Amino acid sequence: MHRGSSKDVRDPPRATGILPLSASSAPTVSVVLDLTRGAAVDRRRLQVAVGTPVRTALRSAGQAPEGSAVLLDDTPIPLDTPIDRPLHLVVVSTFSGG
């Protein structure tokens, strides 16, 4: 018998891993976005994966992140801040009409 022969003893087949359904998707958190424009407030509720950047959540809500200031407890936060817990964010449009 030579190397590579199909008659060689083979390793047993690997067992396929079965993951529980909960492991198939990333955990999510609730985010409330208060989209403000002048005196009007449009509240949006989203479920996002843990670690999602604020920028992505804004896009999901139909808001242009580049034209927005985001406040958490009256403090501005960067758009690349990862969402790691339930949040209530105030989004102020920084675009002005012309």
Secondary structure, DSSP 8 states (H G I E B T S, - for coil): --TT-TTS------------GGGGS--EEEEEEEEEETTEEEEEEEEEETT-BHHHHHHHTT--GGGEEEEETTEEE-TT-B--S-EEEEEEE-----
